[in-house]
Amino acid sequence: MKPKSLIPHDRGIFCPKCGAGTYVYDSRPIADGIRRRRLCSKCQFVFVTWEIMCSVPPIPKDELKRVTEMLRDIADQIENELK
């Protein structure tokens, strides 16, 4: 069964059978991500990967400002020690 079109996918996903590069054969959304059917470019092995989407809660501005200032102080201390 030959797919209509193969989409090269360069995220370092290699065939679990022979280790060659793979192509995305089919993509479908799932509840919390994407299910991709992949095809090996060498041995034609078909396998599935799941990409799960996760969200990171936003950092409050005051917390971000505090951490940024702390990192600047640390950088200044290191810079002074190197002089």
Sequence and secondary structure as in RCSB ss.txt:
>XXXX:A:sequence
MKPKSLIPHDRGIFCPKCGAGTYVYDSRPIADGIRRRRLCSKCQFVFVTWEIMCSVPPIPKDELKRVTEMLRDIA
DQIENELK
>XXXX:A:secstr
   S  EE  SS B TTT  BEEEEEEEEETTEEEEEEEETTT  EEEEEEE        HHHHHHHHHHHHHHH
HHHHHHH 
